[in-house]
Amino acid sequence: MQKLLSEIRKCTLCESHLDLGANPIISASKKSKILLISQAPGRIAHLKTKAWDDPSGKVLRKWLNVDEKTFYNADNFAILPTGFCYPGKGKSGDKLPRKECAPLWHSKVMHQFKNVKLKILIGNYSQQYYLENRSKTLTETVQNYQAFLPDYFVLPHPSPRNRFWMQKNPWFINEVIPDLQKTVNQIINI
C-alpha cells in the first residue's frame, strides 16, 4: 500500500490542467475500515496537503461523530477523492474533479484494502462514479440512502455552501445523520 500511495502522490498526469499544479492528496491503510470517497481536495487542502482540514471537514467530523484523532487515523478512515488534486476555482465554487484520477487509481487502491466495511460517498461526483442505480438528484439519492447499504452510505457535501440545502432538507440531520453515526460507531469499534 505505501508504495502505491507514494506513486499516487508523485502523479503529475493532469498537472497542466490544474490552477495550482499537482499535489495529489490521499490517505489510506491496508487496515482502513471506512472509505471516504469525495470529489477533490479544496484549495485549503492543497495548501496544507491535508484533506478535510477546513470548515467542510469540521462539519463532516460532526456528522460522523468522530474527533480529529479518530478521523485522521488511516486504519479507521481512508480518504480517496475522485480527483486527487485541487482542480482550481470555477465560476461558482471549485472546478470539477479531473476525470483521469479515479479510473487510473481507484481500482488499484481498492485492491489493497483488507478490512473495508463501508464506503461513504460524499457529494454528487463520487455517487455518479460509483452508483449505477442512483436517483436523478442528489436529494433523492440521499433520501434513499438505505437502498445503498450496507456497501455505500451516501451524503451531500458538507460544504458551508450547502447550508441552504440543509435548511430545505431538515430530515437529513434528523434522520440520516443518526443512522450514519450509529453505523460509523459500530464499524470503528469493531
Secondary structure as the mmCIF struct_conf table of DSSP 4:
data_model
#
loop_
_struct_conf.conf_type_id
_struct_conf.id
_struct_conf.beg_label_comp_id
_struct_conf.beg_label_asym_id
_struct_conf.beg_label_seq_id
_struct_conf.end_label_comp_id
_struct_conf.end_label_asym_id
_struct_conf.end_label_seq_id
HELX_RH_AL_P HELX_RH_AL_P1 GLN A 2 ARG A 9
TURN_TY1_P TURN_TY1_P1 LYS A 10 LYS A 10
TURN_TY1_P TURN_TY1_P2 LEU A 13 CYS A 14
HELX_RH_3T_P HELX_RH_3T_P1 GLU A 15 HIS A 17
TURN_TY1_P TURN_TY1_P3 ASP A 19 LEU A 20
STRN STRN1 SER A 27 SER A 27
TURN_TY1_P TURN_TY1_P4 LYS A 30 LYS A 31
STRN STRN2 ILE A 34 ILE A 37
BEND BEND1 GLN A 39 GLN A 39
HELX_RH_AL_P HELX_RH_AL_P2 ARG A 43 LYS A 48
TURN_TY1_P TURN_TY1_P5 THR A 49 THR A 49
TURN_TY1_P TURN_TY1_P6 ALA A 51 TRP A 52
BEND BEND2 ASP A 54 ASP A 54
HELX_RH_AL_P HELX_RH_AL_P3 PRO A 55 LEU A 64
TURN_TY1_P TURN_TY1_P7 ASN A 65 ASN A 65
HELX_RH_AL_P HELX_RH_AL_P4 GLU A 68 PHE A 71
TURN_TY1_P TURN_TY1_P8 TYR A 72 TYR A 72
TURN_TY1_P TURN_TY1_P9 ALA A 74 ASN A 76
STRN STRN3 PHE A 77 ILE A 79
BEND BEND3 THR A 82 CYS A 85
STRN STRN4 LYS A 89 GLY A 90
TURN_TY1_P TURN_TY1_P10 LYS A 91 SER A 92
STRN STRN5 GLY A 93 ASP A 94
HELX_LH_PP_P HELX_LH_PP_P1 LYS A 95 ARG A 98
BEND BEND4 LYS A 99 GLU A 100
HELX_RH_AL_P HELX_RH_AL_P5 CYS A 101 CYS A 101
HELX_RH_PI_P HELX_RH_PI_P1 ALA A 102 HIS A 106
HELX_RH_AL_P HELX_RH_AL_P6 SER A 107 MET A 110
TURN_TY1_P TURN_TY1_P11 HIS A 111 GLN A 112
BEND BEND5 LYS A 114 LYS A 114
STRN STRN6 LEU A 118 ILE A 122
BEND BEND6 GLY A 123 GLY A 123
HELX_RH_AL_P HELX_RH_AL_P7 ASN A 124 TYR A 130
TURN_TY1_P TURN_TY1_P12 GLU A 132 ASN A 133
BEND BEND7 LYS A 136 THR A 137
HELX_RH_AL_P HELX_RH_AL_P8 LEU A 138 GLN A 143
TURN_TY1_P TURN_TY1_P13 ASN A 144 ASN A 144
HELX_RH_3T_P HELX_RH_3T_P2 TYR A 145 PHE A 148
TURN_TY1_P TURN_TY1_P14 LEU A 149 ASP A 151
STRN STRN7 TYR A 152 LEU A 155
HELX_RH_3T_P HELX_RH_3T_P3 PRO A 160 ASN A 162
HELX_RH_AL_P HELX_RH_AL_P9 ARG A 163 LYS A 168
TURN_TY1_P TURN_TY1_P15 PRO A 170 PRO A 170
HELX_RH_AL_P HELX_RH_AL_P10 TRP A 171 TRP A 171
HELX_RH_PI_P HELX_RH_PI_P2 PHE A 172 VAL A 176
HELX_RH_AL_P HELX_RH_AL_P11 ILE A 177 ILE A 188
TURN_TY1_P TURN_TY1_P16 ASN A 189 ASN A 189
#
